């Protein structure tokens, strides 16, 4: 159990309610066979692709690829790996019920956004990409309690060229962060305005993690409370992180998360999920959306409201989705316009699903 006073918990809950608390999720949040998922994956990648990898920097978790084709091949393997991985559902459920308005992940998986959809919670999901295409400031809406933002700082498994696989990728991320084409303003401003930062499964012994943290938290304010769950093995690094970033190390991450959940429950501020009274059709629709099976979700919605007053609304929604897909296939849409319209369509799907009797 984390050693926090009642005043500490009051401060954390207050910041969550005031939208001044940010949750950061790192590579050690999940394990496979007792090994952090990030290390497990990269070790397996190296074993399987040793002929295509000139060197594996195990400490930092990056590769040196022999050819560009090898890098693309590895990116596709990562997508398949996460597709077949079963996350901790109770952990995900706790995370999305605690009403953070901003969740920042250093993992390329989409487990959190999928859970939001699965439980019928409207939100936004974005990720950093090496090219500026998906980092335009106008594309991101301001995070809020009603519409939280999940932001993958190290890319998405579904976009090959967004993954951070080698030092070139890290350099591009840092170059964008420190250069003129920075991280999106609405994301960055929300992050820097926070007073409480809670880290789960975060690796502070990585030099690039420390550099990014310094950049992300730089605002001239020094009263920020930054919480983390795990001591660093290296004593010098541990002392540096404490002094530089004023971080508290609080013990087991799952004990902390469970206690935070309980504190939010006592305060009556847990986010409401759409699972309790939902019809079987609504549950399946949300699951389809979570899996990215949007046409199937729309067909189920169509069947649920056939010959009802809402049938025309569903028909219009299906038409909007079909037009969106056609324009995307033709390359006629900017990625920002595509994401904005798709988010609106998915919001409508979730809203209609909740009304199924």
Secondary structure, 3 states (H helix, E strand, C coil): CCCCCHHHHHHHHHHHHCCCEEEEECHHHCEECCEEHHHHHHHHHHHHCCCCEEEEECCCCEEEECCHHHHHHHHHHHHHHHHCCCCCHHHHHHHHHCCCCEEEECCCCCHHHHHHHHCCCCEEEEECCCCHHHCCHHHCCCCCCCCEEEEECCCCCCCHHHCCCCHHHHHHHHHHHHCCCCCCHHHHHHHHCCCEEEEECCCCCCHHHHHHHHHHHCCCCCCCEEEECCCCCCHHHHHHHHHHHCEEECCCHHHHHHHHHHHHHHHCCCCCCCCCCCCHHHHHHHHHHHCCCHHHHHHHHHHHCCCCCCHHHHHHHHHHHHHHHHHHHHCCCCHHHHHHHHHHHHHHHHHHHHCCC
